[in-house]
Amino acid sequence: MSKKEMICIACPIGCHLSVMEENGNYLVEGNQCPRGEKYGLKEVINPTRMITTTVKITGAHFKRLPVKSSEPIPKKEIFRFMCFLDTVEVKSPIKKGETVIKDILGLGIDVVSSRSM
């Protein structure tokens, strides 16, 4: 049996969760709302994160354009995601919310601009 402890960030309460796994069955304890159970299971089975970073831009006042992932990406893909973004260079003008990269690395997730430049 494996056990993982974490603090839930699904709501403002911040419950201390314990997620136990035994033979493919999961048990979440410590949650005070249903969102805590969902968060705990997701964090143990397939943890994801939103990514915010910058990419190079030419023809703008600043040299870096702030961007973010359109959806959370699997934690195991973060390094590959960031290495790819390090090679990207876009050209001005770019509007806030504009898709900079569509379906990055075949993950079905876009990279969008966080600022107009």
LUMMARTOR-427404 format. One record per residue (C-alpha): residue number from 1; residue in one letter; chain; x, y, z. Coordinates in pm, whole numbers. Example, Ala and Ser with C-alpha at 12.3 -4.5 7.8 and 13.67 -1.06 7.14 Angstrom:
2
> num_residuo_cadena_east_north_up
> 1_a_A_1230_-450_780 $
> 2_s_A_1367_-106_714 $
This chain:
117
> num_residuo_cadena_east_north_up
> 1_m_A_0_0_0 $
> 2_s_A_134_343_-95 $
> 3_k_A_32_669_68 $
> 4_k_A_73_1026_-51 $
> 5_e_A_-6_1334_155 $
> 6_m_A_-84_1676_11 $
> 7_i_A_-271_1999_71 $
> 8_c_A_-577_2040_-147 $
> 9_i_A_-592_2357_-359 $
> 10_a_A_-936_2293_-513 $
> 11_c_A_-1107_2537_-273 $
> 12_p_A_-1006_2792_-6 $
> 13_i_A_-1028_2544_285 $
> 14_g_A_-687_2381_211 $
> 15_c_A_-761_2036_351 $
> 16_h_A_-475_1801_437 $
> 17_l_A_-538_1499_216 $
> 18_s_A_-408_1146_242 $
> 19_v_A_-441_939_-74 $
> 20_m_A_-383_567_-32 $
> 21_e_A_-350_316_-316 $
> 22_e_A_-376_-57_-281 $
> 23_n_A_-411_-295_-577 $
> 24_g_A_-532_-16_-806 $
> 25_n_A_-798_106_-562 $
> 26_y_A_-768_457_-423 $
> 27_l_A_-896_602_-98 $
> 28_v_A_-889_976_-23 $
> 29_e_A_-915_1091_339 $
> 30_g_A_-920_1437_494 $
> 31_n_A_-1129_1616_231 $
> 32_q_A_-1413_1836_353 $
> 33_c_A_-1580_1869_12 $
> 34_p_A_-1621_1650_-300 $
> 35_r_A_-1369_1861_-491 $
> 36_g_A_-1096_1745_-252 $
> 37_e_A_-1149_1381_-342 $
> 38_k_A_-1139_1462_-714 $
> 39_y_A_-824_1675_-670 $
> 40_g_A_-646_1408_-463 $
> 41_l_A_-717_1132_-713 $
> 42_k_A_-613_1345_-1009 $
> 43_e_A_-292_1454_-836 $
> 44_v_A_-192_1092_-769 $
> 45_i_A_-308_933_-1096 $
> 46_n_A_-226_1205_-1353 $
> 47_p_A_-88_1530_-1207 $
> 48_t_A_-108_1833_-1437 $
> 49_r_A_4_2196_-1421 $
> 50_m_A_-72_2519_-1604 $
> 51_i_A_245_2660_-1758 $
> 52_t_A_329_3030_-1777 $
> 53_t_A_655_3139_-1934 $
> 54_t_A_797_3362_-2207 $
> 55_v_A_912_3312_-2567 $
> 56_k_A_1138_3524_-2786 $
> 57_i_A_967_3794_-2995 $
> 58_t_A_1109_4013_-3270 $
> 59_g_A_982_4354_-3377 $
> 60_a_A_845_4449_-3036 $
> 61_h_A_961_4689_-2764 $
> 62_f_A_1037_4395_-2531 $
> 63_k_A_1241_4087_-2624 $
> 64_r_A_1016_3829_-2453 $
> 65_l_A_642_3760_-2494 $
> 66_p_A_454_3618_-2195 $
> 67_v_A_262_3302_-2288 $
> 68_k_A_65_3029_-2112 $
> 69_s_A_-70_2685_-2187 $
> 70_s_A_-437_2679_-2286 $
> 71_e_A_-493_2385_-2049 $
> 72_p_A_-293_2211_-1778 $
> 73_i_A_-26_1978_-1914 $
> 74_p_A_88_1648_-1761 $
> 75_k_A_376_1701_-1516 $
> 76_k_A_583_1439_-1696 $
> 77_e_A_576_1656_-2012 $
> 78_i_A_683_1987_-1852 $
> 79_f_A_1055_1955_-1930 $
> 80_r_A_993_1864_-2296 $
> 81_f_A_733_2146_-2321 $
> 82_m_A_978_2405_-2182 $
> 83_c_A_1268_2283_-2400 $
> 84_f_A_1051_2322_-2709 $
> 85_l_A_938_2673_-2608 $
> 86_d_A_1302_2771_-2566 $
> 87_t_A_1344_2727_-2944 $
> 88_v_A_1037_2933_-3039 $
> 89_e_A_1061_3287_-3177 $
> 90_v_A_750_3481_-3283 $
> 91_k_A_709_3807_-3472 $
> 92_s_A_520_4114_-3361 $
> 93_p_A_234_4208_-3369 $
> 94_i_A_69_3952_-3142 $
> 95_k_A_-262_4011_-2963 $
> 96_k_A_-345_3895_-2611 $
> 97_g_A_-515_3555_-2627 $
> 98_e_A_-380_3477_-2975 $
> 99_t_A_-261_3121_-3031 $
> 100_v_A_117_3125_-3066 $
> 101_i_A_162_2746_-3105 $
> 102_k_A_-122_2508_-3188 $
> 103_d_A_-122_2152_-3049 $
> 104_i_A_226_2171_-2896 $
> 105_l_A_411_1838_-2900 $
> 106_g_A_90_1660_-3007 $
> 107_l_A_-59_1707_-2659 $
> 108_g_A_-374_1878_-2792 $
> 109_i_A_-280_2189_-2595 $
> 110_d_A_-216_2533_-2742 $
> 111_v_A_24_2803_-2624 $
> 112_v_A_-145_3144_-2614 $
> 113_s_A_-17_3497_-2569 $
> 114_s_A_-77_3661_-2231 $
> 115_r_A_-11_4012_-2363 $
> 116_s_A_-45_4218_-2680 $
> 117_m_A_289_4324_-2827 $
